Amino acid sequence: MADAILAVTEMDAPPLRLPVGGDAVAAIRASLQSRLAELERL
């Protein structure tokens, strides 16, 4: 994780969030899909 954080600090345009961990991307994706589904119901 330290290597990923250091790499991000050296980027010209770093991401706002840095998903770390084996399930981080899947958890973020599930959360966003849930929010999109909520918006579709409006």
PDB file of N, CA, C, O and CB in Angstrom:
ATOM      1  N   MET A   1       0.827  -1.175   0.000  1.00  0.00           N
ATOM      2  CA  MET A   1       0.000   0.000   0.000  1.00  0.00           C
ATOM      3  C   MET A   1       0.877   1.247   0.000  1.00  0.00           C
ATOM      4  O   MET A   1       0.540   2.235  -0.651  1.00  0.00           O
ATOM      5  CB  MET A   1      -0.944  -0.007   1.201  1.00  0.00           C
ATOM      6  N   ALA A   2       1.962   1.217   0.698  1.00  0.00           N
ATOM      7  CA  ALA A   2       2.844   2.376   0.750  1.00  0.00           C
ATOM      8  C   ALA A   2       3.350   2.739  -0.645  1.00  0.00           C
ATOM      9  O   ALA A   2       3.437   3.919  -0.985  1.00  0.00           O
ATOM     10  CB  ALA A   2       4.025   2.106   1.690  1.00  0.00           C
ATOM     11  N   ASP A   3       3.682   1.735  -1.451  1.00  0.00           N
ATOM     12  CA  ASP A   3       4.152   2.002  -2.818  1.00  0.00           C
ATOM     13  C   ASP A   3       3.063   2.684  -3.642  1.00  0.00           C
ATOM     14  O   ASP A   3       3.351   3.594  -4.420  1.00  0.00           O
ATOM     15  CB  ASP A   3       4.593   0.691  -3.504  1.00  0.00           C
ATOM     16  N   ALA A   4       1.823   2.251  -3.477  1.00  0.00           N
ATOM     17  CA  ALA A   4       0.716   2.861  -4.218  1.00  0.00           C
ATOM     18  C   ALA A   4       0.528   4.311  -3.797  1.00  0.00           C
ATOM     19  O   ALA A   4       0.308   5.177  -4.644  1.00  0.00           O
ATOM     20  CB  ALA A   4      -0.588   2.070  -3.997  1.00  0.00           C
ATOM     21  N   ILE A   5       0.612   4.583  -2.518  1.00  0.00           N
ATOM     22  CA  ILE A   5       0.452   5.960  -2.022  1.00  0.00           C
ATOM     23  C   ILE A   5       1.579   6.846  -2.540  1.00  0.00           C
ATOM     24  O   ILE A   5       1.336   7.973  -2.972  1.00  0.00           O
ATOM     25  CB  ILE A   5       0.423   5.986  -0.473  1.00  0.00           C
ATOM     26  N   LEU A   6       2.789   6.348  -2.498  1.00  0.00           N
ATOM     27  CA  LEU A   6       3.922   7.136  -3.011  1.00  0.00           C
ATOM     28  C   LEU A   6       3.772   7.406  -4.504  1.00  0.00           C
ATOM     29  O   LEU A   6       4.062   8.510  -4.966  1.00  0.00           O
ATOM     30  CB  LEU A   6       5.251   6.407  -2.743  1.00  0.00           C
ATOM     31  N   ALA A   7       3.322   6.410  -5.261  1.00  0.00           N
ATOM     32  CA  ALA A   7       3.137   6.591  -6.699  1.00  0.00           C
ATOM     33  C   ALA A   7       2.096   7.670  -6.979  1.00  0.00           C
ATOM     34  O   ALA A   7       2.267   8.476  -7.893  1.00  0.00           O
ATOM     35  CB  ALA A   7       2.721   5.268  -7.359  1.00  0.00           C
ATOM     36  N   VAL A   8       1.027   7.688  -6.203  1.00  0.00           N
ATOM     37  CA  VAL A   8      -0.026   8.686  -6.399  1.00  0.00           C
ATOM     38  C   VAL A   8       0.497  10.092  -6.090  1.00  0.00           C
ATOM     39  O   VAL A   8       0.128  11.051  -6.769  1.00  0.00           O
ATOM     40  CB  VAL A   8      -1.247   8.363  -5.509  1.00  0.00           C
ATOM     41  N   THR A   9       1.339  10.218  -5.090  1.00  0.00           N
ATOM     42  CA  THR A   9       1.854  11.547  -4.734  1.00  0.00           C
ATOM     43  C   THR A   9       2.734  12.126  -5.827  1.00  0.00           C
ATOM     44  O   THR A   9       2.948  13.337  -5.876  1.00  0.00           O
ATOM     45  CB  THR A   9       2.636  11.480  -3.433  1.00  0.00           C
ATOM     46  N   GLU A  10       3.244  11.275  -6.698  1.00  0.00           N
ATOM     47  CA  GLU A  10       4.111  11.744  -7.786  1.00  0.00           C
ATOM     48  C   GLU A  10       3.362  12.011  -9.088  1.00  0.00           C
ATOM     49  O   GLU A  10       3.970  12.451 -10.063  1.00  0.00           O
ATOM     50  CB  GLU A  10       5.195  10.735  -8.039  1.00  0.00           C
ATOM     51  N   MET A  11       2.064  11.755  -9.124  1.00  0.00           N
ATOM     52  CA  MET A  11       1.271  11.964 -10.335  1.00  0.00           C
ATOM     53  C   MET A  11       0.970  13.441 -10.542  1.00  0.00           C
ATOM     54  O   MET A  11       0.806  14.197  -9.584  1.00  0.00           O
ATOM     55  CB  MET A  11      -0.034  11.166 -10.266  1.00  0.00           C
ATOM     56  N   ASP A  12       0.900  13.842 -11.817  1.00  0.00           N
ATOM     57  CA  ASP A  12       0.513  15.212 -12.143  1.00  0.00           C
ATOM     58  C   ASP A  12      -0.945  15.471 -11.779  1.00  0.00           C
ATOM     59  O   ASP A  12      -1.284  16.549 -11.291  1.00  0.00           O
ATOM     60  CB  ASP A  12       0.742  15.492 -13.631  1.00  0.00           C
ATOM     61  N   ALA A  13      -1.798  14.494 -12.012  1.00  0.00           N
ATOM     62  CA  ALA A  13      -3.228  14.625 -11.712  1.00  0.00           C
ATOM     63  C   ALA A  13      -3.669  13.384 -10.923  1.00  0.00           C
ATOM     64  O   ALA A  13      -4.263  12.468 -11.492  1.00  0.00           O
ATOM     65  CB  ALA A  13      -4.079  14.790 -13.037  1.00  0.00           C
ATOM     66  N   PRO A  14      -3.384  13.355  -9.629  1.00  0.00           N
ATOM     67  CA  PRO A  14      -3.729  12.167  -8.842  1.00  0.00           C
ATOM     68  C   PRO A  14      -5.233  11.999  -8.682  1.00  0.00           C
ATOM     69  O   PRO A  14      -5.979  12.977  -8.718  1.00  0.00           O
ATOM     70  CB  PRO A  14      -3.079  12.242  -7.473  1.00  0.00           C
ATOM     71  N   PRO A  15      -5.676  10.763  -8.507  1.00  0.00           N
ATOM     72  CA  PRO A  15      -7.101  10.524  -8.297  1.00  0.00           C
ATOM     73  C   PRO A  15      -7.541  11.065  -6.938  1.00  0.00           C
ATOM     74  O   PRO A  15      -6.729  11.205  -6.024  1.00  0.00           O
ATOM     75  CB  PRO A  15      -7.416   9.020  -8.401  1.00  0.00           C
ATOM     76  N   LEU A  16      -8.821  11.364  -6.815  1.00  0.00           N
ATOM     77  CA  LEU A  16      -9.342  11.838  -5.535  1.00  0.00           C
ATOM     78  C   LEU A  16      -9.355  10.726  -4.498  1.00  0.00           C
ATOM     79  O   LEU A  16      -9.210  10.987  -3.303  1.00  0.00           O
ATOM     80  CB  LEU A  16     -10.747  12.403  -5.709  1.00  0.00           C
ATOM     81  N   ARG A  17      -9.526   9.495  -4.944  1.00  0.00           N
ATOM     82  CA  ARG A  17      -9.573   8.350  -4.048  1.00  0.00           C
ATOM     83  C   ARG A  17      -8.633   7.265  -4.546  1.00  0.00           C
ATOM     84  O   ARG A  17      -8.423   7.111  -5.749  1.00  0.00           O
ATOM     85  CB  ARG A  17     -11.007   7.808  -3.926  1.00  0.00           C
ATOM     86  N   LEU A  18      -8.077   6.524  -3.615  1.00  0.00           N
ATOM     87  CA  LEU A  18      -7.171   5.437  -3.963  1.00  0.00           C
ATOM     88  C   LEU A  18      -7.701   4.147  -3.349  1.00  0.00           C
ATOM     89  O   LEU A  18      -7.482   3.888  -2.166  1.00  0.00           O
ATOM     90  CB  LEU A  18      -5.720   5.735  -3.476  1.00  0.00           C
ATOM     91  N   PRO A  19      -8.399   3.335  -4.148  1.00  0.00           N
ATOM     92  CA  PRO A  19      -8.912   2.079  -3.598  1.00  0.00           C
ATOM     93  C   PRO A  19      -7.764   1.119  -3.319  1.00  0.00           C
ATOM     94  O   PRO A  19      -6.991   0.786  -4.217  1.00  0.00           O
ATOM     95  CB  PRO A  19      -9.927   1.433  -4.564  1.00  0.00           C
ATOM     96  N   VAL A  20      -7.658   0.682  -2.086  1.00  0.00           N
ATOM     97  CA  VAL A  20      -6.614  -0.283  -1.716  1.00  0.00           C
ATOM     98  C   VAL A  20      -7.282  -1.496  -1.082  1.00  0.00           C
ATOM     99  O   VAL A  20      -8.294  -1.379  -0.392  1.00  0.00           O
ATOM    100  CB  VAL A  20      -5.564   0.355  -0.734  1.00  0.00           C
ATOM    101  N   GLY A  21      -6.714  -2.622  -1.322  1.00  0.00           N
ATOM    102  CA  GLY A  21      -7.277  -3.862  -0.806  1.00  0.00           C
ATOM    103  C   GLY A  21      -7.922  -4.642  -1.929  1.00  0.00           C
ATOM    104  O   GLY A  21      -8.383  -4.070  -2.916  1.00  0.00           O
ATOM    105  N   GLY A  22      -7.949  -5.929  -1.771  1.00  0.00           N
ATOM    106  CA  GLY A  22      -8.454  -6.815  -2.810  1.00  0.00           C
ATOM    107  C   GLY A  22      -9.906  -6.613  -3.178  1.00  0.00           C
ATOM    108  O   GLY A  22     -10.296  -6.874  -4.316  1.00  0.00           O
ATOM    109  N   ASP A  23     -10.715  -6.154  -2.241  1.00  0.00           N
ATOM    110  CA  ASP A  23     -12.137  -6.003  -2.523  1.00  0.00           C
ATOM    111  C   ASP A  23     -12.592  -4.552  -2.624  1.00  0.00           C
ATOM    112  O   ASP A  23     -13.789  -4.288  -2.733  1.00  0.00           O
ATOM    113  CB  ASP A  23     -12.927  -6.693  -1.467  1.00  0.00           C
ATOM    114  N   ALA A  24     -11.668  -3.623  -2.590  1.00  0.00           N
ATOM    115  CA  ALA A  24     -12.019  -2.196  -2.579  1.00  0.00           C
ATOM    116  C   ALA A  24     -12.762  -1.776  -3.844  1.00  0.00           C
ATOM    117  O   ALA A  24     -13.788  -1.101  -3.759  1.00  0.00           O
ATOM    118  CB  ALA A  24     -10.762  -1.348  -2.421  1.00  0.00           C
ATOM    119  N   VAL A  25     -12.269  -2.158  -4.994  1.00  0.00           N
ATOM    120  CA  VAL A  25     -12.899  -1.745  -6.252  1.00  0.00           C
ATOM    121  C   VAL A  25     -14.301  -2.344  -6.359  1.00  0.00           C
ATOM    122  O   VAL A  25     -15.238  -1.665  -6.779  1.00  0.00           O
ATOM    123  CB  VAL A  25     -12.034  -2.176  -7.465  1.00  0.00           C
ATOM    124  N   ALA A  26     -14.440  -3.603  -5.983  1.00  0.00           N
ATOM    125  CA  ALA A  26     -15.759  -4.241  -6.037  1.00  0.00           C
ATOM    126  C   ALA A  26     -16.737  -3.561  -5.085  1.00  0.00           C
ATOM    127  O   ALA A  26     -17.906  -3.382  -5.424  1.00  0.00           O
ATOM    128  CB  ALA A  26     -15.648  -5.734  -5.697  1.00  0.00           C
ATOM    129  N   ALA A  27     -16.273  -3.183  -3.905  1.00  0.00           N
ATOM    130  CA  ALA A  27     -17.138  -2.513  -2.932  1.00  0.00           C
ATOM    131  C   ALA A  27     -17.549  -1.137  -3.426  1.00  0.00           C
ATOM    132  O   ALA A  27     -18.705  -0.744  -3.272  1.00  0.00           O
ATOM    133  CB  ALA A  27     -16.434  -2.394  -1.577  1.00  0.00           C
ATOM    134  N   ILE A  28     -16.624  -0.406  -4.015  1.00  0.00           N
ATOM    135  CA  ILE A  28     -16.939   0.915  -4.557  1.00  0.00           C
ATOM    136  C   ILE A  28     -17.928   0.780  -5.710  1.00  0.00           C
ATOM    137  O   ILE A  28     -18.895   1.537  -5.794  1.00  0.00           O
ATOM    138  CB  ILE A  28     -15.653   1.638  -5.028  1.00  0.00           C
ATOM    139  N   ARG A  29     -17.688  -0.177  -6.592  1.00  0.00           N
ATOM    140  CA  ARG A  29     -18.577  -0.400  -7.735  1.00  0.00           C
ATOM    141  C   ARG A  29     -19.993  -0.735  -7.263  1.00  0.00           C
ATOM    142  O   ARG A  29     -20.965  -0.206  -7.803  1.00  0.00           O
ATOM    143  CB  ARG A  29     -18.032  -1.533  -8.628  1.00  0.00           C
ATOM    144  N   ALA A  30     -20.115  -1.605  -6.265  1.00  0.00           N
ATOM    145  CA  ALA A  30     -21.432  -1.988  -5.739  1.00  0.00           C
ATOM    146  C   ALA A  30     -22.144  -0.784  -5.136  1.00  0.00           C
ATOM    147  O   ALA A  30     -23.349  -0.612  -5.321  1.00  0.00           O
ATOM    148  CB  ALA A  30     -21.292  -3.101  -4.684  1.00  0.00           C
ATOM    149  N   SER A  31     -21.408   0.038  -4.425  1.00  0.00           N
ATOM    150  CA  SER A  31     -22.005   1.230  -3.820  1.00  0.00           C
ATOM    151  C   SER A  31     -22.506   2.195  -4.889  1.00  0.00           C
ATOM    152  O   SER A  31     -23.609   2.732  -4.783  1.00  0.00           O
ATOM    153  CB  SER A  31     -20.992   1.933  -2.911  1.00  0.00           C
ATOM    154  N   LEU A  32     -21.700   2.409  -5.903  1.00  0.00           N
ATOM    155  CA  LEU A  32     -22.103   3.330  -6.970  1.00  0.00           C
ATOM    156  C   LEU A  32     -23.286   2.785  -7.765  1.00  0.00           C
ATOM    157  O   LEU A  32     -24.179   3.542  -8.145  1.00  0.00           O
ATOM    158  CB  LEU A  32     -20.927   3.598  -7.908  1.00  0.00           C
ATOM    159  N   GLN A  33     -23.296   1.486  -8.018  1.00  0.00           N
ATOM    160  CA  GLN A  33     -24.425   0.894  -8.734  1.00  0.00           C
ATOM    161  C   GLN A  33     -25.710   1.023  -7.927  1.00  0.00           C
ATOM    162  O   GLN A  33     -26.784   1.243  -8.488  1.00  0.00           O
ATOM    163  CB  GLN A  33     -24.146  -0.578  -9.048  1.00  0.00           C
ATOM    164  N   SER A  34     -25.597   0.886  -6.634  1.00  0.00           N
ATOM    165  CA  SER A  34     -26.761   1.054  -5.766  1.00  0.00           C
ATOM    166  C   SER A  34     -27.286   2.484  -5.834  1.00  0.00           C
ATOM    167  O   SER A  34     -28.496   2.705  -5.879  1.00  0.00           O
ATOM    168  CB  SER A  34     -26.408   0.688  -4.318  1.00  0.00           C
ATOM    169  N   ARG A  35     -26.390   3.434  -5.842  1.00  0.00           N
ATOM    170  CA  ARG A  35     -26.793   4.839  -5.939  1.00  0.00           C
ATOM    171  C   ARG A  35     -27.441   5.139  -7.283  1.00  0.00           C
ATOM    172  O   ARG A  35     -28.433   5.865  -7.351  1.00  0.00           O
ATOM    173  CB  ARG A  35     -25.589   5.754  -5.726  1.00  0.00           C
ATOM    174  N   LEU A  36     -26.880   4.581  -8.351  1.00  0.00           N
ATOM    175  CA  LEU A  36     -27.465   4.785  -9.677  1.00  0.00           C
ATOM    176  C   LEU A  36     -28.863   4.181  -9.745  1.00  0.00           C
ATOM    177  O   LEU A  36     -29.770   4.777 -10.328  1.00  0.00           O
ATOM    178  CB  LEU A  36     -26.567   4.171 -10.765  1.00  0.00           C
ATOM    179  N   ALA A  37     -29.041   3.012  -9.158  1.00  0.00           N
ATOM    180  CA  ALA A  37     -30.356   2.374  -9.148  1.00  0.00           C
ATOM    181  C   ALA A  37     -31.349   3.246  -8.385  1.00  0.00           C
ATOM    182  O   ALA A  37     -32.507   3.363  -8.785  1.00  0.00           O
ATOM    183  CB  ALA A  37     -30.277   0.960  -8.517  1.00  0.00           C
ATOM    184  N   GLU A  38     -30.909   3.845  -7.312  1.00  0.00           N
ATOM    185  CA  GLU A  38     -31.777   4.748  -6.537  1.00  0.00           C
ATOM    186  C   GLU A  38     -32.197   5.944  -7.383  1.00  0.00           C
ATOM    187  O   GLU A  38     -33.358   6.353  -7.348  1.00  0.00           O
ATOM    188  CB  GLU A  38     -31.057   5.231  -5.255  1.00  0.00           C
ATOM    189  N   LEU A  39     -31.275   6.496  -8.129  1.00  0.00           N
ATOM    190  CA  LEU A  39     -31.593   7.631  -9.000  1.00  0.00           C
ATOM    191  C   LEU A  39     -32.590   7.237 -10.080  1.00  0.00           C
ATOM    192  O   LEU A  39     -33.465   8.030 -10.429  1.00  0.00           O
ATOM    193  CB  LEU A  39     -30.321   8.184  -9.642  1.00  0.00           C
ATOM    194  N   GLU A  40     -32.473   6.038 -10.609  1.00  0.00           N
ATOM    195  CA  GLU A  40     -33.377   5.570 -11.651  1.00  0.00           C
ATOM    196  C   GLU A  40     -34.809   5.437 -11.134  1.00  0.00           C
ATOM    197  O   GLU A  40     -35.759   5.550 -11.908  1.00  0.00           O
ATOM    198  CB  GLU A  40     -32.894   4.234 -12.201  1.00  0.00           C
ATOM    199  N   ARG A  41     -34.968   5.200  -9.844  1.00  0.00           N
ATOM    200  CA  ARG A  41     -36.298   5.041  -9.261  1.00  0.00           C
ATOM    201  C   ARG A  41     -36.992   6.386  -9.036  1.00  0.00           C
ATOM    202  O   ARG A  41     -38.184   6.413  -8.728  1.00  0.00           O
ATOM    203  CB  ARG A  41     -36.201   4.284  -7.945  1.00  0.00           C
ATOM    204  N   LEU A  42     -36.281   7.488  -9.180  1.00  0.00           N
ATOM    205  CA  LEU A  42     -36.882   8.817  -8.955  1.00  0.00           C
ATOM    206  C   LEU A  42     -37.728   9.261 -10.115  1.00  0.00           C
ATOM    207  O   LEU A  42     -38.299  10.351 -10.081  1.00  0.00           O
ATOM    208  CB  LEU A  42     -35.810   9.849  -8.697  1.00  0.00           C
TER     209      LEU A  42
END
